Amino acid sequence: MIDLTGKTALITGGSRGIGRATAILFARAGADVAITYQSRDKAALEVKEAVESLGRQCLVFKLDISEASGVRRTVEELIAARGRIDVLVNNAGIWTYLELGSGNARVWKETVEVDLDSVYYFTDAIVPHMKKQGQGCVINVSSTAGIRGEAFHSHYAATKGAINALTKSWAVELAPFQIRVNCVAPGWVDTDMCAGVFSDPQFRESVRQSIPLRRIPPPEDIAGPILFLASDLARHITGAIINVNGGSVLS
């Protein structure tokens, strides 16, 4: 029932994890995709090959998403190549440790620039094109941390809470232009981002037990709701924050 044939989707952080799964799932639904990545050349190429094996086009952009000029240049290059951007998935992010009182302003600044500023940069650059098209879809990826907070990761939680607020604000602002803005908020996901902490079997099991559905999902389980929000099945949904966490955080 979901058919994105003729659509072009831009997915940030598309070389791994949720971004990779989303790019491939969108291609299966008929969309041409573009992904951004920062450093993993081989992984990005593998995503491109996977998408193209499905008969869809895949453009790959290597850039520092914390720089507004690079983001705007990437958007213009994509528009020049494809003529339109129908779906933007703001997925890219980092998850680092920060103890309050440590005085580590560098980690704070880096996380805010990558996890929050980039969301604004991409959306701000793409919205004028969506307005000209008379339609569009923006899907932000936040986190349960933005709802309940997260000790020693307060900087990460702060960016995700801000993304939730941006989603609601932009949804109302852009509705007159038929641009929908929604958000998917995952809990724990079995991705590279969590590989370090999940290397401890006891910790991994404790996480699994903390989730009411008793499973740590693969990234494909997050990509599914993102695809749904990009489809016509969600045409009357905007400003929503969909928790995808197995019941671990309910709001």
C-alpha positions as CSV (number, residue, x, y, z in Angstrom):
1,M,0.0,0.0,0.0
2,I,2.9,2.4,0.5
3,D,4.2,3.6,-2.8
4,L,6.8,6.4,-3.0
5,T,7.4,6.0,-6.7
6,G,8.5,9.4,-8.2
7,K,9.5,10.7,-4.8
8,T,13.0,11.9,-3.8
9,A,14.0,11.5,-0.1
10,L,17.1,13.0,1.6
11,I,18.2,11.1,4.7
12,T,21.0,12.5,6.9
13,G,23.3,10.1,8.5
14,G,22.4,7.5,6.0
15,S,25.5,5.3,6.0
16,R,24.7,3.3,9.1
17,G,22.0,2.3,11.6
18,I,18.6,3.9,11.3
19,G,19.6,6.0,8.3
20,R,20.8,3.1,6.3
21,A,17.7,1.0,7.1
22,T,15.5,4.0,6.1
23,A,17.3,4.6,2.8
24,I,16.9,0.9,1.8
25,L,13.3,0.7,2.9
26,F,12.4,3.9,1.0
27,A,14.0,2.4,-2.1
28,R,11.9,-0.7,-1.7
29,A,8.9,1.6,-1.6
30,G,9.9,3.1,-4.9
31,A,11.7,6.3,-3.8
32,D,15.0,7.6,-5.1
33,V,17.2,8.6,-2.2
34,A,20.1,10.8,-1.2
35,I,22.1,10.2,1.9
36,T,24.6,12.3,3.8
37,Y,27.5,10.9,5.8
38,Q,30.7,12.2,7.5
39,S,33.5,9.7,7.3
40,R,32.4,6.1,6.5
41,D,33.1,5.9,2.8
42,K,32.8,2.1,2.5
43,A,29.5,2.0,4.4
44,A,28.1,4.8,2.4
45,L,29.0,3.1,-0.9
46,E,27.4,-0.1,0.4
47,V,24.1,1.8,1.0
48,K,24.3,3.2,-2.5
49,E,24.9,-0.2,-4.0
50,A,22.0,-1.6,-2.0
51,V,19.6,1.1,-3.1
52,E,20.7,0.8,-6.8
53,S,20.3,-3.0,-6.7
54,L,16.6,-2.2,-6.1
55,G,16.4,-0.2,-9.2
56,R,16.4,3.2,-7.6
57,Q,18.9,6.1,-7.7
58,C,21.1,7.0,-4.8
59,L,23.1,10.1,-4.4
60,V,25.8,10.3,-1.7
61,F,27.1,13.4,-0.1
62,K,30.0,13.5,2.3
63,L,30.0,16.6,4.5
64,D,30.1,18.1,7.9
65,I,26.5,18.7,8.7
66,S,27.3,21.1,11.5
67,E,28.4,23.7,8.9
68,A,25.4,25.6,7.5
69,S,27.2,26.5,4.2
70,G,28.0,22.9,3.4
71,V,24.4,21.9,4.1
72,R,23.0,24.6,1.9
73,R,25.4,23.6,-0.9
74,T,24.4,20.0,-0.6
75,V,20.7,20.8,-0.8
76,E,21.3,22.9,-4.0
77,E,23.3,20.1,-5.6
78,L,20.5,17.7,-4.9
79,I,17.9,20.0,-6.3
80,A,20.0,20.5,-9.4
81,A,20.3,16.8,-9.8
82,R,16.8,15.7,-9.0
83,G,14.7,18.8,-9.4
84,R,12.8,18.3,-6.1
85,I,13.0,17.0,-2.5
86,D,9.8,15.4,-1.3
87,V,10.9,14.0,2.0
88,L,13.6,15.1,4.5
89,V,14.6,12.7,7.2
90,N,16.7,14.5,9.9
91,N,18.3,11.4,11.3
92,A,22.1,12.1,11.8
93,G,23.3,12.4,15.3
94,I,26.0,11.5,17.9
95,W,25.7,10.1,21.4
96,T,28.5,11.0,23.8
97,Y,29.2,11.1,27.5
98,L,29.1,14.4,29.5
99,E,29.1,14.7,33.3
100,L,27.7,17.9,34.6
101,G,30.5,19.9,36.4
102,S,33.3,18.5,34.2
103,G,33.5,21.9,32.4
104,N,33.7,20.1,29.0
105,A,32.2,22.7,26.8
106,R,33.7,21.1,23.7
107,V,31.5,18.0,24.0
108,W,28.4,20.1,24.7
109,K,29.1,22.3,21.6
110,E,29.8,19.4,19.3
111,T,26.6,17.6,20.2
112,V,24.4,20.6,19.9
113,E,26.0,21.4,16.5
114,V,25.6,17.9,15.1
115,D,22.3,16.8,16.7
116,L,20.3,20.0,16.7
117,D,21.9,22.8,14.5
118,S,22.0,20.4,11.5
119,V,18.3,19.7,11.8
120,Y,17.6,23.5,11.5
121,Y,20.1,23.9,8.7
122,F,18.7,21.1,6.5
123,T,15.1,22.0,7.1
124,D,15.7,25.7,6.6
125,A,17.4,25.0,3.3
126,I,14.8,22.6,2.0
127,V,11.5,24.2,3.1
128,P,11.6,27.0,0.4
129,H,11.8,24.2,-2.3
130,M,8.9,22.3,-0.7
131,K,6.9,25.5,-0.6
132,K,7.4,25.9,-4.3
133,Q,6.3,22.3,-4.9
134,G,3.2,22.9,-2.8
135,Q,3.9,19.8,-0.6
136,G,6.6,18.1,1.4
137,C,7.3,15.9,4.4
138,V,9.9,16.4,7.1
139,I,10.5,13.6,9.6
140,N,12.8,14.2,12.5
141,V,14.4,11.5,14.6
142,S,14.6,12.3,18.3
143,S,14.8,9.9,21.2
144,T,13.1,8.8,24.4
145,A,15.9,10.8,26.1
146,G,14.1,14.0,24.9
147,I,11.1,12.9,26.9
148,R,12.5,11.5,30.1
149,G,16.0,13.0,30.2
150,E,19.2,10.9,30.5
151,A,21.8,11.2,33.2
152,F,25.4,11.8,31.9
153,H,23.9,12.5,28.5
154,S,22.0,15.7,29.3
155,H,23.4,17.4,26.3
156,Y,22.1,14.7,24.0
157,A,18.7,14.7,25.8
158,A,18.5,18.5,25.4
159,T,18.9,18.4,21.7
160,K,16.3,15.7,21.4
161,G,13.8,17.6,23.5
162,A,14.4,20.6,21.3
163,I,13.8,18.5,18.2
164,N,10.4,17.5,19.7
165,A,9.6,21.2,20.2
166,L,10.7,22.1,16.7
167,T,8.5,19.4,15.2
168,K,5.4,20.8,16.8
169,S,6.3,24.4,16.0
170,W,7.2,23.7,12.3
171,A,4.1,21.5,11.9
172,V,1.8,24.4,12.5
173,E,3.9,26.9,10.6
174,L,4.2,24.8,7.5
175,A,0.7,23.3,7.4
176,P,-0.7,26.0,5.1
177,F,1.9,24.9,2.5
178,Q,0.9,21.2,2.8
179,I,4.2,20.4,4.4
180,R,3.8,17.9,7.2
181,V,6.4,17.7,10.0
182,N,6.5,14.7,12.3
183,C,8.9,12.9,14.6
184,V,9.9,9.4,15.5
185,A,11.4,9.0,19.0
186,P,13.3,5.6,19.4
187,G,14.4,4.1,22.6
188,W,17.3,1.6,22.6
189,V,18.2,0.4,19.1
190,D,20.7,-2.2,18.1
191,T,23.0,0.1,16.1
192,D,26.7,1.1,15.9
193,M,25.9,4.0,18.2
194,C,25.1,1.6,21.0
195,A,27.8,-1.0,20.1
196,G,30.1,0.2,22.9
197,V,27.7,-0.2,25.8
198,F,26.1,-3.3,24.3
199,S,29.5,-5.0,24.3
200,D,28.8,-5.8,27.9
201,P,26.4,-8.7,27.9
202,Q,25.1,-8.0,31.3
203,F,24.3,-4.4,30.4
204,R,22.7,-5.5,27.2
205,E,20.4,-8.0,29.0
206,S,19.5,-5.4,31.6
207,V,18.4,-3.1,28.8
208,R,16.4,-5.9,27.2
209,Q,14.7,-6.6,30.5
210,S,13.8,-3.0,30.9
211,I,11.8,-2.9,27.7
212,P,8.2,-4.2,28.2
213,L,8.3,-6.0,24.8
214,R,11.6,-7.7,26.0
215,R,13.5,-7.0,22.8
216,I,16.1,-4.6,21.5
217,P,14.9,-3.7,18.0
218,P,17.1,-3.6,14.9
219,P,17.1,-0.3,13.0
220,E,14.6,-1.6,10.5
221,D,12.0,-1.4,13.3
222,I,12.5,2.4,13.4
223,A,12.7,2.8,9.6
224,G,9.2,1.3,9.3
225,P,7.4,4.1,11.2
226,I,9.5,6.7,9.3
227,L,8.3,5.2,6.0
228,F,4.7,5.3,7.3
229,L,5.0,9.0,8.1
230,A,6.4,9.7,4.6
231,S,3.5,8.0,3.0
232,D,-0.1,9.0,2.0
233,L,-1.3,6.7,4.8
234,A,-0.1,9.5,7.2
235,R,-1.5,12.4,5.1
236,H,-3.5,13.8,8.0
237,I,-0.8,13.4,10.6
238,T,1.4,16.4,11.4
239,G,3.1,17.6,14.6
240,A,3.1,14.0,16.0
241,I,5.9,12.5,18.1
242,I,5.7,8.7,17.7
243,N,7.4,6.7,20.4
244,V,9.1,3.6,19.1
245,N,10.5,2.0,22.2
246,G,8.7,-1.2,23.0
247,G,6.7,0.5,25.7
248,S,9.6,1.6,27.8
249,V,8.6,5.3,27.8
250,L,5.0,6.3,27.4
251,S,3.9,9.9,27.0
